[in-house]
Amino acid sequence: MAKTIDRLTVEAEALIPVMRDKWITIGLATGPADREAAQAAISDAYRMAGLEPPRIWIWLGSPWAGNIASCILDAVGDPVRIWNPVKDPVGNRIWGQLTGELQSKIYDQLLDPVRFQTGQEVRNTIEAQIQAQVGDGVDALVQDQIRDQVLAQVLAQVPGQVWHQIREMIVSEGAHGRRGCWNRSSEAHCGLHDASWLVSYDFFHCAQLIDGTECREPLMRLARVAGWWWPFKGACIITERPTALHRDGAHRLHSADGPAIRYPDGWAVYAWHGTRIPAWLVENKQRITPDAVEAEGNADVRWAMLEIFGVDRYIEMHGARLLSEDDCPGHPRQLFEIDVKGEPIRVLRLIGSAEDGARDRQFHLGVPLTCETTQQAVAWRDSWVPDDRSLAPLVLKLWQS
């Protein structure tokens, strides 16, 4: 029976901030991949999984391209799983040897900070963007361009006597993909964006507390040099890292004048303080109008539109009336009433604090018409629950996030 670990050594304690900063840096890295190092690491990962290393390497410029290519490559290869997060005996054994108190300590001080900055915020946003674009339909021209890239790379690496057959299979699958390409992002290994879980294996390996973590060493090497990848029997799709990644002071994906994440093939993700938004909200801000804001069905995107348009400007255009204001302390608070499509709503304006990473950033919250003062509005905000029925429908529609 494995020995239970209830405390860390002094050396292991000192490793926590080192590993945290190391893997946050890895997860947020930009710039060209090291292709030779990436292929060597993947080959070792295949061997660790009991598989023959790939014979064909397909390099593409973004996770979006990799997603489409993985649909196409299904025609000539069987997908394989290098690491199964559900059936992971090494991970289960690691956490099974730790007491609950020690597990909480490692989660709070190591895993959660890395996950917050590189897991939930980056990896999940990319996956959501892929899913949204697949749902909108895959542009035939983009599909053909990626198919041609896959075809050219495959044909350059296979014996001449079989290239005709492979070409026909890839072309056929490309035509099928135009009719119905699907989301395969959940089948991807995420390279640098696997930082949020690889950090735990690296920590236990370097701290020499638990044996067996070396089986993830190839994936740790890969995370330092490449982006998302899709393994197949005999072939592997690998994608580049981002060329740019921008965040706000609270470590959320954000850019006011371009993509928050951009890849070398031009694919990009736009975000506003952590909310994924359509590109036009940043690239064509002049298209944002009060009517467009009110017509937006997604509450998070609506808030982003309001902030880009200017909440003060929006309020003024609706003839806002100042009902109450105070200072708490150093952070002015104001309560307005405005008319939207003939319905009155009340809005509380607050100033962000240094603690939440939003110093001097304004926040606006819809509150019930029963709030007559800023104090009442703040008290309601602190006690509000999602199914509160005291709000007028327009408050819920326009302001609730």
Secondary structure, DSSP 8 states (H G I E B T S, - for coil): ----B-S--HHHHHHHHHHHHHHHHHHT--S---HHHHHHHHHHHHHHTT----SEEEEESSHHHHHHHHHHHTTT--B--S--SSS-HHHHHHHHTB-HHHHHHHIIIIIHHHIIIIIIIIIHHHHHHHHHHHHH---HHHHHHHHHHHHHHHHTTS-GGGHHHHHHHHHHHHHHHHHH----GGG-B-GGGGHHHHHHHHHHHHHT-STTGGGGHHHHHHHTT---EEEETTEEEEE---SEE-B-TTS-B--SSS-SEE-TTS-EE-EETTEE--THHHHTGGG--HHHHHH---HHHHHHHHHHH-HHHHHHHTT-EEEEEEESSSSEEEEEEEEETTEEEEEEEEE--GGGT-TT-EEEEEE-TT--SHHHHHHHHHH--TT---S-HHHHHHT--
